Amino acid sequence: MADFECKNSNLGVFEPGNLKVQTIKVKKSDSSPPPPTQLYIVAPVSEGTYPLLLFCHGYCVQNSWYSQLLHHISSHGYIIVSPKLYKCMLIALNNEVKTAAKVTDWLCTGLRSVLPQKVQPDLSRVALSGHGRGGKIAFALALGHVPTSLKFKALLGIDPVACRNPPTWPEPEILTYVPRSFDLSIPVGVIGTGLGNQPKCMMPPFAPNGINHAEFFNESKPPCSYFLAMNYGGYDMLDESKAALASLACKSGKGSKALMRKGVGGIVVAFLKAYLGGQDDDLKAIVDAPTIAPITLDPVIFVKE
């Protein structure tokens, strides 16, 4: 089934929210206490207290390459913090999981000082997400590979992949290949792509079978949900120019990347509304009728118990 332009989405989550948002780039010298690494933050500017999403970016990309997706999510009332995990996009900053854990701990003491005036984070409602290898890092952090002072309320992997490391990198072992083996008591969502397991010319697939989204979902305990964007590749939710750049090395869908960002953004917002805000109508609507999304989602699976 081909994806089509949906000018009037049936669900508001697939369109930008009503809140104006601001991008905040934080260097290690910009706040006290300083963050463990550079941060890319997107937050509403209107006075209020907002839930928080910690987002781990993928390998070979920068955290700022998700600006359009993160603005979509934040405009629905969320503060998003994305730490820089790699130098020059390729070299890990020591241990990625430890870096993400240090940023998590910093949120309690340092985040308020860099946010817009009268904007407060609700540290009792914190979700964790990541894309690609960043999805694996998010799962590792949620599984407690490195302890954190904050407790996460929900976990959402966006095309997560347990890619192999260069020999000198630390490797958190995530996948066990045993169904429902992840020792997690929080809701888990997984968004996969249908083309991520396909090669691009002479390039091997970036998310081959056995270490991609399908296995992450297979090992998740209920409540867990799964959404497969069947006509898109693993980097098609990046900003427009960055998705085009990534398509030179990995399989990309032929459909509108703007629709892909709307689709992924809408699922993320619906998931956060359900598990950080107790409003599950939008998530249930997508599960019950996936065709309301602006992209083809097939399959969509929700396991309650």
Sequence and secondary structure as in RCSB ss.txt:
>XXXX:A:sequence
MADFECKNSNLGVFEPGNLKVQTIKVKKSDSSPPPPTQLYIVAPVSEGTYPLLLFCHGYCVQNSWYSQLLHHISS
HGYIIVSPKLYKCMLIALNNEVKTAAKVTDWLCTGLRSVLPQKVQPDLSRVALSGHGRGGKIAFALALGHVPTSL
KFKALLGIDPVACRNPPTWPEPEILTYVPRSFDLSIPVGVIGTGLGNQPKCMMPPFAPNGINHAEFFNESKPPCS
YFLAMNYGGYDMLDESKAALASLACKSGKGSKALMRKGVGGIVVAFLKAYLGGQDDDLKAIVDAPTIAPITLDPV
IFVKE
>XXXX:A:secstr
      SS SSGGGS  SS EEEEEE TTSSSS  SS EEEEEE SSEEEEEEEEE  TTS GGGGHHHHHHHHT
TT EEEEE  EETTTEE S HHHHHHHHHHHHHHHGGGGS TTEEEEEEEEEEEEETHHHHHHHHHHTTSS  SS
  SEEEEES       TTS       SSTT     S EEEEEESSTTS BTTB  SS TTSSHHHHHHT  SSEE
EEEETT  TTTTS HHHHHHHTTTS   SS HHHHHHHHHHHHHHHHHHHHHS  HHHHHHHH GGGSSS EEEE
EEE  
